[in-house]
Amino acid sequence: MTDIQHNNVPPGAGWQTVYIKKSRGAGFWIAVGFASFFFLCALLFFVLFIGSLVLNKSFVTSAAVKAGKHVDETILEENGENKVAIISIKGILSNESAEGFFLEKPSIVDVVKQQLEYAADDNQVKAVLLEIDSPGGGITASDIIYHQITKFKAGTQKKVVVYMQDVAASGGYYISTAADAIVAHPTTITGSIGVIMPLINVAELINRYGIKDNSIASGNLKEIGSPLKQMTADEADVLKDIINEMYLQFVQVVSTGRNLDIEAVKKIADGRIYTGRQALEKGLIDQLGYPEDAIAITKKMAGLTEATVVRYEKHYGLADLFGLMSKKLFQQNTIKLDISHLQDRDGTKPMYLWNGYSGNE
């Protein structure tokens, strides 16, 4: 407060002291705002940390009781006790989890495995409808999902039907062949039966700028697939043998699943894609239709006249969020160099993948 003495007061009034409140500057309030913000952030992180210690422990215990098979069901059509479970398989097929800032999304392989196990344990589930919208992906991921479907069928005797949406190509078609029936939308893109190993060579480019590769290898074929040197005929032969083996595995899976002669499969398995109608003509699918048609076929194959249709989903609860966020915030080595954007997402691995796909995962 500031004391100001005025001399021009009325006679006889004497001295009077007037107090004037000095206003705060903008800088003061900005500083208060920043301090409050950082205090609230610190308080939030503290609450998350304490909450994760309490709630995540409860969540882990609950998950252990359920053997990690907790799946949420969204009822799409309620009609009786028997159920048809819909499992969605979308995006690039991979056995790697996807990391966000706080949440770590499990791999599509893990999700499918968990949901099939949940359907196997539910006696009310009489059949499973797989909604597939995928251009394929890793060979191993595709084969694991295919194995999970065949294992589910053999162990439960429950029917599995595939409904193809926009794309079910390459690995997306590979896993479809494990089903008892395949229904495709008329505009579905499928096929692309084959293998690809993405290889980029920049040898001429780096030579142009005087850059040399001085790598020391233990054998002539140790640097096979290197983008820094021209591929030799011997290296190409080695890779072609690998690709051919993976290709024949794909052909065998199609032959078995679709009950087609292997030579007949080879004639249509040159990597080309097909529309749903073209795939029907080639014997790659059983019927064209829409979601309601796929559900009706699934019920019929399971011997059901009526059924409750549910969709399996994973929703993150409070305990999940606390656990995942605390893991991200307090795990060791949280700062690391990320060079994934500098290289192909799947490196030089052989893949059951249609490269023409441009959708989002």
N, C-alpha and C positions, 0 to 999 in steps of 0.2 A: 504494500500500500504506500502511497506517496502523500506526504503532508504538504499542503499548499496554504500559505498565509496570505490573506487578502488585506491590503491596507485601505482599500476604498469601501470600507463598511460604514454604515450610518453612524453619526456621532453618538457617543455614549454606549454604543453596542460593545465596545471593547474588541479585543482580538477574538476571532473565530477561526477554528481549524476545520477545513473541509477535506474529507477523505474521498479520493477519486480512485476507483478500481481500474487497474491497468489491464488492458485486454491481452490475451495470449496471442503470440504470433503463430503463423501457419506452420512454421518449423516445429513448434512444440507439439502440435496435434499430429503432425506426420510421424514424429518420433513415438508418440503414445500409440498410434495405430500400428506401427511396425512391432513395437514391444508386445502389444496385445496379441498380434497375429502369431508371433513366434512362441509366446506363452501358450496359446491355445493349441498350436501344433505339437509342442512338447507334451502337453497334457493329453492330447489325443493318442500320440504314440505310446505314452506310458499306459493309458487305459487299454490300448490294443495288446500291449505286451502282457499285462496282468491278465487280461481276458483270455489270451491265447493259452496261458499256463493253466487256467481253470477249465475253460470251455473245450479247448482242444483235447485235453486229457479225457474229458467226458465223451467227446466225439470219437476219439480213437478207440475207447473202450466199447462204445456202441458199435462201431464198425467191426471191431474184432468179433463181437457177438454174432454179427450178421455175416461174418467171413468176407467183409468187403463187398457185399453184393447189394447194397442199398441202391434202389433205383426208384425214381418217382414215376407215377403213372398219371397221365392225363387222359381222362375218359372222353373219347370222341363220339361214341355211340353206346348207350347203355341198354342192353337187352339180354337179360339172363345172367346166370352165374358163370358159364363157360366164357372164356376170353380168347381173343385174337390179339397178340401183342405186335405192335409195329416198332421196328428198330430202323433208325435212319443211319445210312452210311454215306456221308457226303465229303467231298473234297479229295485231296491227294492222299492216297493210302500210304501211311507211314507208321513205323513203330517208335517214333520219337515224339516226346511231349512238346507242346508249344508253350513258350514262356511269355507271360505278360509282365507288367510292372509289379503287380501284386499276386495275380493268380497264375498257376501253372496248369494248363489244360492237359489232361491225360491224352495219350496217343489214341488214334482211332482204333488201333488194334486192341488196346486195353479196354476201351469203351465197349466195343463189340463183344469181347470175351465176357466182360462183367454182365452185360445185359442178356446174353445168351444163357449164362449160368443162372441168372435170376429167373428167366423164363423156364428153365429146366426144373427149378425148385418149386415153381408155382404150379400146383396140380390143376388149377383152374384154367391155365393157359393150354389150349389144345393145338394151337398152331402159331407160327410166326410169319409176319410179312416184312420182308426187308425192302425198304425204300432206298434205292441206290441212285446217287447222282455224283459220279466220280469218273475222271479220265484215267484212273489207275494210279500207279505209283511204284513203290519199291517192290521188287520181286519177292523178297522175303516177307514183307508185310502182306502182300496179296496172298501168298501161299499160306501164311498163318491164319488169316481170316477164313480162307477156303477150308482149312483143316478144322477150324473151330465150328464151322457150319456143319460139315460132315460128321464131326464128333457129336454135335448136339443131336442131329437126326438119328444117329446110331444108338445113342444112349437113352433117348427119350421116346423114340418112335413118333415124334411130333412132326407134322408137315411144315415145310418151309417154302414160301413162295416169294419170288422177287418181283418188285414193280420198278421198272426203269423210268427215271424221270428225264431230265434234259440230256444227260450223258451217262452212259455206262459202257465205257470203252476200255480196251486193253485190260489192265488189272481189274477195272470195274466189271468187265465181262467175265474175267477169270473167276472171280468169286461168285458170280451169278450162276455159273454152271453147277454149283453145289446144290442148287435148289431143286425142288420137285417140279416146279413149274415157273416159267418166266413170262411176265406180262410187260409189254412195252407200250409207252405212249406213242401214237402215230408219228410224232415229231422227234422221238428219241434218236440220239446218235449213239451207235454201239459198234461192235466189231473191233477194229484195230488190233487184231490178233497177231502178236509179234513181240519182239524185244528190241530195245534201243539202248545204246550206251553212248551218252553224250560225250563227245571228245572235241575240244577246241585246240587248234594248233596255232601258236603265235611265233613260231621259229623265224619265219621270214621278217616279221615285224621287228623283233628284238635284234636281229642281225643288221637290219637297216640302221639302227641307232648304235651299233657297236657294242651291244650287250652280249656277253658270252655266258653260257651255262657251264660252270666248272664242277658240276656234280661228279662224285666218284662212286661208281656202282660196283657191286661184287660180280655181276654177270651181264651179258649182253642184253638180257631181257628184263633186267631189274628196273629199268626206266620206262617200261612199257606204258603207253598212254600219256607220257609226259607232254605237256603243251609246249615245252621249250625245245623239242627236237623233232625232226621229221620221222614219221613212223616207217619202220622197215617192213619188208615183205614178211619176214619171220614173225614180227610182232603182230602184224595184221592177221596172220594165220592163227596165232594163239588166241586172239580175241574172237575171231570168227568161230572157232571151235566152241568157245564158252557160250557165245550168243546162240549158236545152233543147238547146243544142249538145252539151254533155257527155252528155246523156241519149241523143241520137241516135247518138253514137259507141258508147255501151254497147249500144244496140239492134242496131247494125250488126255489132258483134263477136259477139253472140249469134246473129244471123241467119247469119253466115258459119260460125261454129264448129259450130253445131248443124244447119245446113242447113235453116233454117226461113224462111218468108216474113216479111219485115219487118213487115207489118201483123199477122201472127199473133203475132209477138213483142211488138208494142206492146200487144196485148190482155192479155198476161200480165205485162207489165213495168210494173205500176202501183205498184211498191214493196213489194208484199206478199211475205211469206215463205212457203215451202212445205216440207212434210216431204219426206223422200226419196221416199216413195210418190207423193205429189202431183206432185213434180217429174218422176217417171218418166211419169206420165200426160200431163204437158204437153210431153214431149219434151226436157226440160232435162237429163236424164241418160240413160244407156244401160242401167243395171242396178242393182239393189239387191244388196248383198252385204256380206261381211266381209273383213278383211284378206287371208285366204288366197284368197278369191275374186278379189280385185283382183290378187294376185300371179299367180294362174293365168291370168287374162285377159291380163296383161302378157306372160307367157311365150308364150301362144298367138299374140298379135299380132306378136311378134318371131320367130315360127316356131321356138320352142324347145320341146323336150320335157322338158328338164331345165336347170337353171341355178343358180348360186350367187347367193343373195340377200344383198346388202350394204346397210347403212345408212350414208350419209355423215354424218359428225359432225366437229365441230371441238373438239379437246382442247387446252388450253393447257399447253405444256411449260414447263420451267424457264426457257429462254431467253425465251419469250413473257412469262412472269410478270415476270422481271427487267426486260425492256424496257418493258412497260406500266406497271409500278410506278414505275420511275425517271422515266418520262415524266410520270406524275401528280405525283410528289414534287418534281421539279426543274424543271418547265416554268414559264415566266414567267406572271404574272397568274393565279396559282392561286386567289386570293381574288377572287370576283366576286359581285355581287348576283344572287341567283336569285329571280326573280319568276314562274317558270313556273307555280307553284301558284296564282297569282292570275288566270290566264287559261286559256282552253280550250287543251288540248294542241295542237290543230291550227288554232287561231285561227278565221278566217272563210273558210278555203279550201273550195271545193267538194270533196265527197268521195264516193267510192263506199263507203259505210259503213252498216251496219245498226246504228242507235243502240240497239237493244234488247239488244245483246250486253253481258253483265256479267262475262265471264270475265277472267282475268288474262293479261297479255301474256307 
